[in-house]
């Protein structure tokens, strides 16, 4: 009885977790690529933070 009421939230949580994991893997790949080319990783993280803070400021 209770299982039917929690199946949908668990499914959406699973999808969010997968999306977060893929995003972090991509971020790690980009950071590793920049580090190998001698670029500053902190600059990349600052740009990403600024991009995600921009929509929240409106």
Secondary structure as UniProt FT lines:
FT   HELIX           2..36
FT   TURN            37..38
FT   HELIX           41..54
FT   HELIX           55..57
//
